[in-house]
Amino acid sequence: MGHLIHQVRNTGYDCEMRSHFWLVDFDPDKSLTPVRRVAVIPDAAG
């Protein structure tokens, strides 16, 4: 679970879209500390 946000802006000639992803951003029991989150979701997942 996580969040995804698309940010679109006008550049004058066309538009630019940037996407932001937060993986494992939803943790109802608050058990995933930042250190544990890195262990659960490796950099390669991005």
C-alpha positions in Angstrom: 0.0 0.0 0.0 1.1 3.5 -0.6 0.4 6.8 -2.2 0.9 8.1 -5.7 0.7 11.8 -6.7 0.9 13.2 -10.2 2.0 16.9 -10.4 1.3 18.6 -13.8 2.5 22.1 -14.6 2.3 24.3 -17.7 5.8 25.1 -19.1 4.6 27.7 -21.6 5.1 25.5 -24.7 3.7 22.2 -23.4 3.3 20.6 -20.0 5.4 18.6 -17.6 4.3 15.8 -15.3 6.1 14.5 -12.3 5.1 11.4 -10.3 5.8 10.8 -6.7 5.4 7.4 -5.0 5.4 6.6 -1.3 5.7 2.8 -0.9 4.4 1.2 2.2 3.1 4.6 3.4 0.0 3.1 5.0 0.8 1.3 8.3 -2.3 1.0 10.5 -0.4 -0.6 13.5 2.6 1.7 13.2 5.0 -1.2 13.3 7.1 -0.1 10.3 9.8 2.3 11.6 11.9 4.1 8.9 14.7 1.5 9.4 12.3 -1.4 9.1 10.7 0.1 6.0 14.0 0.1 4.2 14.4 -3.6 5.0 10.9 -4.4 3.7 11.0 -2.4 0.5 14.4 -2.4 -1.2 15.7 0.4 -3.4 15.2 -1.8 -6.4 11.5 -1.7 -5.9 11.5 1.9 -7.1 
